[in-house]
Amino acid sequence: MKGVKKIMIDMIPVILGILIALFINDWKQNIENERFLNKVLGSIEKEMKHNIEEFNSILPKQYAMIDTIEFYIDNDEISLTEIFAKTKGLQVPTVRNTSWKSFLNSKMELVDFDVISKLTDIEESKVVMGKKLDLMMGSLFNDFESTESKVKRRIIMHLLNVLDSEEELLKSYKEYLEIENKASR
């Protein structure tokens, strides 16, 4: 009985040492996770702000492209090639989402569901926008020399379709930044 009591008394410092070591390890891990999260969310925020600037720069040019096509829509002497030359070509935004993609593959469990959901929606919208752009470019490639008004109308419809996705993506970026600003307060 005395031997068991002595063993128990000797084990108390060992158990306390293990518990303290586990607490310190958990504390260090939390600090590392917080640093990682701040770094990744900061990168995502920078990308979002860049993307917003990109859209704000490109969208007016795309609307001007539509206006120019509409101006020449019934002119059978002006081809799409000439219209695009007048407007300095079709411009599309360069959208960055690399920080979000790298984040998906690492410590996603550290982030609130609403943030993950919003970032996922943004990624899906980007994919849809890319598909719409591909469809428009395929149509444009086939009819680049056309002067027909029906072809010009079709290109306008494609452009409006792409613009709709771009506007939605721009809105999503702004909403995400609002969520992040509220969360950081």
C-alpha positions in Angstrom: 0.0 0.0 0.0 2.8 2.4 0.9 4.5 1.5 -2.4 1.4 2.4 -4.4 1.1 5.7 -2.5 4.7 6.6 -3.2 4.3 5.7 -6.9 1.2 7.9 -7.0 3.0 10.8 -5.3 6.0 10.4 -7.7 3.6 10.4 -10.7 2.0 13.7 -9.9 4.9 15.9 -11.1 5.2 13.8 -14.2 1.5 14.2 -15.0 1.7 17.9 -14.3 4.7 18.2 -16.5 2.9 16.4 -19.4 -0.2 18.6 -18.9 1.9 21.8 -18.9 3.8 20.6 -22.0 0.5 19.9 -23.8 -0.9 23.3 -22.8 2.3 25.0 -24.1 2.2 23.0 -27.3 -1.5 23.9 -27.8 -0.8 27.6 -27.1 2.1 27.6 -29.6 -0.1 25.9 -32.3 -2.8 28.5 -31.7 -0.3 31.3 -32.2 1.0 29.7 -35.4 -2.5 29.1 -36.7 -3.4 32.8 -36.0 -0.3 34.0 -37.8 -1.0 31.7 -40.8 -4.6 32.7 -40.9 -3.8 36.5 -40.8 -1.2 36.0 -43.6 -3.5 34.0 -45.9 -6.5 36.3 -45.3 -4.3 39.3 -45.9 -3.2 37.8 -49.2 -6.8 37.0 -50.2 -7.8 40.6 -49.3 -5.0 42.0 -51.5 -6.1 39.8 -54.4 -9.7 40.9 -53.9 -8.7 44.5 -54.0 -6.6 43.9 -57.1 -9.5 42.2 -58.8 -11.9 45.0 -57.9 -9.4 47.5 -59.5 -9.1 45.3 -62.5 -12.9 45.1 -63.0 -13.3 48.8 -62.4 -10.8 49.4 -65.1 -12.1 46.9 -67.6 -15.9 47.1 -67.3 -16.2 50.7 -68.7 -14.2 49.6 -71.8 -16.5 46.6 -72.3 -19.6 48.8 -72.1 -17.9 51.2 -74.6 -17.3 48.1 -76.8 -21.1 47.3 -76.7 -21.9 51.0 -77.5 -19.6 51.0 -80.5 -21.0 47.7 -81.8 -24.5 49.1 -81.4 -23.5 52.2 -83.2 -22.3 50.2 -86.2 -24.8 47.4 -85.9 -26.7 48.2 -89.2 -23.6 49.3 -91.1 -22.8 46.4 -93.4 -19.5 48.0 -94.4 -17.9 47.8 -90.9 -16.7 44.4 -89.7 -16.3 43.3 -86.2 -12.5 43.4 -86.8 -12.8 47.1 -87.6 -15.0 47.8 -84.6 -12.6 46.0 -82.3 -9.8 48.1 -83.8 -11.7 51.3 -83.1 -12.1 50.3 -79.4 -8.5 49.0 -79.0 -9.7 45.4 -78.8 -11.7 43.4 -76.3 -10.3 43.6 -72.8 -11.0 41.1 -70.1 -10.0 41.3 -66.5 -7.2 39.2 -65.1 -8.7 37.6 -62.0 -6.5 36.2 -59.2 -7.6 33.6 -56.7 -4.3 31.9 -56.0 -4.3 32.6 -52.2 -7.7 31.1 -51.8 -6.7 28.0 -53.8 -3.6 27.4 -51.7 -5.7 27.9 -48.6 -8.1 25.3 -49.6 -5.4 22.7 -49.5 -4.1 23.5 -46.1 -5.9 24.7 -42.9 -9.4 25.5 -44.1 -10.8 24.4 -40.8 -9.5 27.5 -39.2 -11.9 29.8 -41.0 -15.6 30.5 -40.4 -18.1 28.7 -42.6 -19.5 32.0 -44.0 -16.1 33.1 -45.2 -15.4 29.7 -46.8 -18.9 29.7 -48.4 -18.3 33.2 -49.9 -14.9 32.3 -51.2 -16.3 29.1 -52.8 -19.1 31.2 -54.4 -16.5 33.5 -55.8 -14.5 30.7 -57.2 -17.5 29.1 -58.9 -18.5 32.5 -60.3 -15.0 32.9 -61.7 -15.3 29.5 -63.4 -18.7 30.4 -64.9 -17.3 33.7 -66.2 -14.4 31.9 -67.8 -16.8 29.5 -69.6 -18.9 32.5 -70.8 -15.7 34.2 -72.1 -14.6 31.0 -73.9 -18.0 30.7 -75.6 -17.9 34.4 -76.6 -14.4 34.1 -77.9 -15.3 31.0 -79.9 -18.2 32.8 -81.5 -16.1 35.9 -82.1 -13.3 33.9 -83.7 -15.7 32.3 -86.2 -17.2 35.6 -87.2 -14.4 38.2 -86.7 -14.6 39.4 -90.3 -18.4 39.5 -90.4 -20.3 42.7 -91.2 -23.8 41.2 -90.6 -26.0 42.9 -88.0 -27.2 39.5 -86.6 -23.6 38.5 -85.9 -23.0 41.9 -84.2 -26.2 41.4 -82.1 -25.0 37.9 -81.1 -21.6 39.3 -80.0 -23.4 42.0 -78.0 -25.5 39.3 -76.3 -22.3 37.3 -75.4 -20.7 40.5 -74.1 -23.7 41.3 -71.9 -23.7 37.7 -70.6 -20.0 38.0 -69.7 -20.6 41.5 -68.2 -23.3 40.0 -66.0 -20.9 37.5 -64.6 -18.2 40.1 -64.1 -20.6 42.4 -62.3 -21.7 39.6 -60.0 -18.1 38.7 -59.3 -17.3 42.3 -58.5 -20.3 42.4 -56.1 -19.1 39.2 -54.5 -15.6 40.6 -54.0 -17.0 43.7 -52.3 -19.3 41.6 -50.1 -16.4 39.4 -49.0 -14.3 42.5 -48.1 -17.3 43.7 -46.0 -17.5 40.4 -44.2 -13.8 40.5 -43.5 -13.9 44.1 -42.3 -16.8 43.3 -39.9 -15.0 40.2 -38.6 -11.7 42.0 -38.0 -13.4 44.7 -35.8 
